[in-house]
Amino acid sequence: GGREFDLRESAGGLQGGFGALSGQIGQPLSFEQAQSLGIDRDVQARVIGSVALENEADKIGISVGDATVRDRVLAVEAFKGLSGEFDRDTYALALRQEGLSEAEFETKLRDEAARTLLQSAVLGAATAPGSYVESIASWLTETRSFSLAELTATDLSEPVPAPTDDEMKA
């Protein structure tokens, strides 16, 4: 849908995938090994799926309010100070280290929340009426048959005349 995504999302996903698998096998994993195991394609599919859902949520107007974004920011453990409460300086420092502005991060949180709403709606959607399901199932499973019959000039009672120029144009 023309929506751009941050390369850091892919890189972070790859690092997470490498780290998880390296931990499981007990040794560092090379990029080539990760590729052979399909980790790069899994991360790519997740990022593209997330961006596609965020794009669709944008297109149909799903969003969350500022209060939801605020609550999500306050809930991030990395933004809490020594007191265990949200610390504005810690928040600013953590974002600066990640190369994000507050606006970028909060937009990202808003998009994630909208995507989650859309995913929840799709996954928890109402079931289709039985008659609709039956109609679709019968359409998908119906079969057709045909007979092929070859006609030759000898099967005709009279020969077919050659078409005129006007008939050919038509």
N, C-alpha and C positions, 0 to 999 in steps of 0.2 A: 503493500500500500504506500510505498514511498517513505515510510517511517524509518528514521535512522536509529542505530543503536551504538552504544559506546563500546569500543574495542576492549575496554577494561572488563566488560561483562564476560566476553569470551575468554580473555586471559585468566580472569579469576576462576571461571568454571574449569578451565584446563588445569590450573594449579590445584584446585580442589580435587579434581579427578585423579591427577598424578599422585597427590598426597595420600588420598584414601587408598589407592591401589598399592602404592609403595609401602604403606603401613601394613597392608594385608600380606604382602609377600616378603616383607622384612628387608627390602633393599631399594635403593633409588631406581627410578624408572626413567629410561631415555624417551625422548620424543618419538623415536621410531617404534619403540615397543608399545607406547601408548597408542600410536596410530594403528599398529597392527591389531591391537585389541579393540579398536573402534571408539576409544575415549573421545577423540577429537570430533568424530561425527555425532556422538551422543550429546556433547556440549553444544555443537552447532545446532542440532535439532531442538534442544531445550531453549537456546537463545532465540532462534527463529520463531519457535512456537510462542514464546513469551511476548516477543515484539508483535507478532501477528494478532495475538489476543488483545494487547494494549492498543493496537491500531483499530481493531474492531470496536473495542470499548469506547475509544475516542469518536469513531465514526457514528456510533449510535447514541452517543451522549452520556455514557456511564462515567461518573466521577464520584469522588468523595469530598466532603467538606474539609475546611481548615482544621476543625476540631479533631477529626480523625487523623489527619497528618500530624498534628501536634501530639496526640496521644502516642502515635507510632514513634515519633522522635524521642519522646520522653521515656519510652520503653526500651530503647536500645542501651544495653549494658555498657557498651564502650563509651557512652556519653555521660556516664555517672562519675562523680568525683569521689573523694575519700569518704564523704558522709553517706554515700550510697544514693544520693539524690542527683537529679540532672544538674550538670555543671556546664554553663554556657561556654566557658573557656575551653573545657575539654572537648565539647562539641565542635567548636571552631577549629581547634588544633587537629582533631581526628579528620575532619573534612579536608583541611589544608594538606594533610599528609597523603590523603587519597586523591588530591588534585581536583576536588569538587568544591563548588560554591554552595552556600546554604540553599540558594534557589534551585540549583541543579539537583541536589540531594532530595529536597522536598518534592520537586517535580517527579523524581524517580519513585519516591514513596507513594505519591498520589497515583502514578501510573500502575504501580504494583498492586495497590489497593483496588483500583478499578478492574484490573485484570483478575484479581481474586474474586471480586463480585461476579464478574462475567463467568468465570470458571464454575463458581458455585451454582449459578443459575443454570448453566448447561448441564452440569453433572447431577443436579438435583431437580431437573425439569420434571414437569408433570408427565405422566404416562399418556400415550396416545390412546384414543378410544379403540375398543376392540374391533369395531367394523372397519376402521381405517387400517389397522394392523392386518386384518384378514384380506382387505383389498390389495394392499401392497404385497403381502405374501403370495396371494394367488397370481398377481401380475408377474412377480419375480419367478415363480415356479411354473407358469403356464408354458405349454409347448405348442409347436406348430408342425404341420406336416404338409408336404406338397407332392405332386406327381409331375414328372417331366414327360412331356409327350412331344415327339418330334414329328413335324408335318413336312411332307415333301410335295413337290409339284404334282406328283401322281395322286396324292390324297385329295386334291382340289377338283371340284366339278368343272371349273373353267379356270384358265390361267389368270394370274393377277396382272393387270395392265401396268405398264411402266408409268411412273409418276410424271406429271407435267412439271414444267418449270415453276409454276405458281404453287403447286403442291409441295415441291422441294423447298421453296422459300418459306412456306408456312411451317 
